[in-house]
Amino acid sequence: MTATLETTVLSTVDTAVELAGVRKVFGHGGSAVVALDGVDLKVKPGEFVCLLGASGCGKSTLLNIVAGLDAATSGQLQLNTSRPAVMFQEPALMPWLTAARNVELALRFAGVGRLARKRRALELLELVRLGDVADKRPHELSGGMRQRVALARALASTTVSADGAPALLLMDEPFAALDAITRDVLQSELLRVWETTNTAIIFVTHDVREAVRLGQRVVLLSSRPGRVVREWDVRDSSDEVLDEINTHLREVISGHAS
């Protein structure tokens, strides 16, 4: 008998998202690949969680399952959030639209009226410090600015739900393609926006320093098949915690390569 993923909506607000025993298998028979195997993870409303792991351990697959872009083979996913928004490495902006119109797009798809979505788009561009480039098109913006427009658009997606449901933002290495200085600036901007909006964030990265700087909690996945093997509270992190995470990540990567 094939198990299926159960998705329910929680009646309380103490948990934004919870995965229990989530398993993902690609393919069938002898060619099947187990990407995730028994993943348990809980994220509270407003919590910033960073996922670490070796390449190919299933971090992006896990994010896709939470986002509803892919289905798990078995396990349980519980959501008590607005529709999850996703940010990837590439901004994926519509090149023929202005920054403001790109942000509006998420609101338009959600059925928000024209005046309301124009107002909200400008508010979100102001939030990411881009209010003065609302009428610029993507090719007129730097890489960092384009990612900030993408962040504003993602935040627009998280705010279209009624009933005051907690917001959830899923970020798949959004700063990996940027230079070090721009990445540092955007990390600071993301923290400021997160503190302002109280949005729950699941952030995938391969950079331990980025994970410790941004997250309240760092979660380490094993090599394939991915499962949660360690967690650290990094709100008051030290060099010792950073070294410990690095050591365990190296062990996971070594196991993945062997």
C-alpha positions as CSV (number, residue, x, y, z in Angstrom):
1,M,0.0,0.0,0.0
2,T,1.4,3.5,-0.9
3,A,1.4,6.0,1.9
4,T,0.4,9.6,1.0
5,L,1.2,13.0,2.4
6,E,-1.5,14.3,4.7
7,T,-1.8,18.1,4.7
8,T,-3.9,19.8,7.4
9,V,-4.4,23.2,8.9
10,L,-3.7,23.6,12.5
11,S,-6.3,25.1,14.8
12,T,-3.7,26.8,17.0
13,V,-1.0,29.4,16.2
14,D,1.9,27.9,18.2
15,T,3.3,26.3,15.1
16,A,3.7,27.8,11.7
17,V,4.7,24.6,9.9
18,E,5.4,21.0,11.1
19,L,6.7,18.0,9.2
20,A,6.5,14.6,10.7
21,G,8.1,11.5,9.2
22,V,8.2,13.1,5.7
23,R,9.7,10.9,3.1
24,K,10.4,11.6,-0.6
25,V,11.3,9.0,-3.2
26,F,12.0,9.9,-6.8
27,G,11.5,7.2,-9.4
28,H,10.4,3.5,-8.9
29,G,11.9,0.1,-8.5
30,G,15.7,-0.3,-8.7
31,S,16.2,3.2,-10.0
32,A,14.4,4.9,-7.1
33,V,16.3,7.5,-5.2
34,V,15.3,8.3,-1.6
35,A,15.8,12.0,-1.1
36,L,14.3,12.5,2.3
37,D,13.6,9.8,4.9
38,G,11.7,10.5,8.1
39,V,12.2,14.3,8.3
40,D,10.8,15.8,11.5
41,L,10.8,19.6,11.7
42,K,8.7,22.2,13.5
43,V,8.9,26.0,13.0
44,K,7.1,28.5,15.2
45,P,5.4,31.6,13.9
46,G,8.0,34.3,13.4
47,E,10.9,31.9,13.9
48,F,14.0,32.1,11.6
49,V,15.3,28.6,10.9
50,C,18.3,27.8,8.6
51,L,18.8,24.4,6.9
52,L,22.3,23.2,6.4
53,G,23.6,20.1,4.6
54,A,25.7,18.6,1.9
55,S,24.7,19.3,-1.7
56,G,22.0,16.8,-2.8
57,C,20.9,16.1,0.8
58,G,17.3,17.2,0.1
59,K,17.2,20.7,1.4
60,S,15.6,22.2,-1.7
61,T,13.3,19.1,-1.9
62,L,12.1,19.8,1.6
63,L,11.5,23.4,0.8
64,N,9.5,22.5,-2.3
65,I,7.3,20.1,-0.3
66,V,6.5,22.9,2.3
67,A,5.8,25.3,-0.6
68,G,3.4,22.8,-2.2
69,L,5.6,22.7,-5.4
70,D,6.2,19.0,-4.9
71,A,4.4,16.2,-3.0
72,A,6.0,13.9,-0.4
73,T,5.8,10.2,-0.8
74,S,4.6,9.8,2.8
75,G,4.5,11.6,6.1
76,Q,2.5,14.5,7.4
77,L,2.7,18.3,6.7
78,Q,0.8,20.7,8.9
79,L,0.5,24.4,8.0
80,N,-1.0,27.2,9.9
81,T,0.3,30.1,7.7
82,S,-0.7,32.2,4.8
83,R,0.3,30.8,1.4
84,P,4.0,30.2,1.7
85,A,6.2,32.4,-0.5
86,V,9.4,31.2,-2.1
87,M,12.6,33.0,-3.0
88,F,15.3,31.3,-5.2
89,Q,18.9,32.2,-6.2
90,E,17.5,34.0,-9.3
91,P,15.1,36.9,-8.8
92,A,13.0,35.6,-11.7
93,L,11.5,39.1,-12.3
94,M,9.4,39.9,-15.3
95,P,11.8,42.0,-17.4
96,W,9.0,44.0,-19.1
97,L,7.5,45.1,-15.8
98,T,8.7,47.8,-13.4
99,A,9.8,46.9,-9.9
100,A,6.4,48.0,-8.5
101,R,4.5,46.0,-11.1
102,N,6.6,42.9,-10.4
103,V,5.6,43.2,-6.7
104,E,2.0,43.8,-7.7
105,L,1.9,40.6,-9.7
106,A,1.6,38.4,-6.6
107,L,-1.2,40.5,-5.3
108,R,-3.0,40.5,-8.7
109,F,-2.9,36.7,-8.8
110,A,-4.5,36.7,-5.4
111,G,-7.4,38.9,-6.6
112,V,-6.4,42.1,-4.7
113,G,-7.9,45.2,-6.2
114,R,-5.9,47.6,-8.4
115,L,-5.6,50.5,-5.9
116,A,-5.0,48.2,-2.9
117,R,-2.2,46.3,-4.7
118,K,-0.5,49.5,-5.9
119,R,-0.5,50.8,-2.4
120,R,0.8,47.6,-0.9
121,A,3.5,47.2,-3.5
122,L,4.9,50.6,-2.8
123,E,4.8,49.9,1.0
124,L,6.8,46.7,0.5
125,L,9.3,48.4,-1.8
126,E,9.8,51.1,0.9
127,L,10.3,48.3,3.4
128,V,13.2,46.9,1.4
129,R,14.5,50.5,0.8
130,L,13.6,50.6,-2.9
131,G,10.8,53.1,-2.9
132,D,12.8,55.4,-5.2
133,V,13.1,52.8,-8.0
134,A,9.5,51.6,-8.2
135,D,9.3,52.7,-11.8
136,K,12.6,51.1,-12.9
137,R,12.7,47.8,-14.8
138,P,15.0,44.9,-13.8
139,H,17.7,45.7,-16.3
140,E,18.1,49.1,-14.7
141,L,18.8,47.6,-11.3
142,S,21.8,45.9,-9.7
143,G,21.8,42.2,-8.8
144,G,21.2,43.1,-5.1
145,M,18.4,45.4,-5.9
146,R,16.7,42.8,-8.1
147,Q,16.9,40.4,-5.2
148,R,15.3,43.0,-2.9
149,V,12.5,43.4,-5.4
150,A,12.1,39.6,-5.3
151,L,11.9,39.8,-1.5
152,A,9.2,42.4,-1.6
153,R,7.3,40.3,-4.1
154,A,7.6,37.2,-1.8
155,L,6.4,39.3,1.2
156,A,3.4,40.4,-0.9
157,S,2.6,36.7,-1.4
158,T,2.7,36.1,2.3
159,T,0.3,38.9,3.1
160,V,-2.7,38.0,0.9
161,S,-4.2,35.4,3.3
162,A,-7.1,36.4,5.5
163,D,-7.8,35.4,9.2
164,G,-4.4,36.8,10.4
165,A,-2.6,33.6,9.7
166,P,1.2,33.7,10.3
167,A,3.3,34.4,7.3
168,L,5.9,31.9,6.0
169,L,8.8,32.7,3.7
170,L,10.9,29.9,2.1
171,M,14.3,31.0,0.9
172,D,16.5,28.7,-1.2
173,E,20.1,30.1,-1.1
174,P,18.8,33.5,-2.3
175,F,22.2,35.3,-1.9
176,A,24.5,32.6,-3.2
177,A,25.1,34.2,-6.6
178,L,25.9,37.6,-5.2
179,D,29.3,39.1,-4.4
180,A,30.4,39.1,-0.8
181,I,29.7,42.8,-0.1
182,T,26.2,42.7,-1.6
183,R,25.5,39.4,0.2
184,D,26.5,41.0,3.5
185,V,24.2,44.0,2.8
186,L,21.3,41.8,1.9
187,Q,21.7,39.6,5.0
188,S,21.4,42.8,7.1
189,E,18.4,43.9,5.1
190,L,16.7,40.5,5.5
191,L,17.2,40.6,9.3
192,R,15.7,44.1,9.4
193,V,12.7,43.0,7.3
194,W,12.2,39.8,9.3
195,E,12.2,41.8,12.6
196,T,9.7,44.3,11.1
197,T,7.3,41.7,9.7
198,N,7.6,38.8,12.2
199,T,7.5,36.4,9.2
200,A,8.5,32.8,9.8
201,I,11.5,31.9,7.6
202,I,13.0,28.6,6.5
203,F,16.4,29.5,4.8
204,V,18.4,27.0,2.9
205,T,22.2,27.7,2.8
206,H,25.5,25.9,2.6
207,D,27.3,28.7,4.4
208,V,27.6,28.1,8.1
209,R,28.5,31.7,8.9
210,E,25.4,32.9,7.0
211,A,23.2,30.4,8.9
212,V,24.6,31.5,12.3
213,R,24.3,35.2,11.5
214,L,20.7,35.0,10.2
215,G,19.0,32.1,12.0
216,Q,17.7,31.7,15.5
217,R,18.0,27.9,15.0
218,V,20.3,25.9,12.6
219,V,19.1,22.5,11.5
220,L,21.6,20.1,9.9
221,L,20.4,17.4,7.4
222,S,22.3,14.2,6.9
223,S,23.6,13.2,3.5
224,R,21.1,11.5,1.2
225,P,18.6,10.4,2.3
226,G,18.1,13.6,4.2
227,R,17.0,13.5,7.8
228,V,17.5,15.9,10.7
229,V,20.6,14.9,12.6
230,R,21.4,18.0,14.7
231,E,20.0,21.3,15.8
232,W,21.5,24.3,17.4
233,D,20.0,27.4,19.1
234,V,22.2,30.2,17.7
235,R,20.5,33.2,19.2
236,D,23.5,33.7,21.5
237,S,26.1,31.9,19.4
238,S,29.8,31.8,20.1
239,D,32.9,30.8,18.1
240,E,32.6,27.4,19.8
241,V,29.1,26.9,18.4
242,L,30.3,27.9,14.9
243,D,33.2,25.4,15.1
244,E,30.9,22.7,16.3
245,I,28.5,23.2,13.4
246,N,31.4,23.3,10.9
247,T,32.7,20.1,12.4
248,H,29.4,18.3,12.0
249,L,28.8,19.7,8.5
250,R,32.2,18.4,7.4
251,E,31.3,15.0,8.8
252,V,28.1,15.0,6.8
253,I,29.9,16.1,3.6
254,S,32.6,13.4,4.1
255,G,29.9,10.8,4.5
256,H,28.2,12.1,1.4
257,A,31.4,11.8,-0.7
258,S,32.3,8.4,0.5
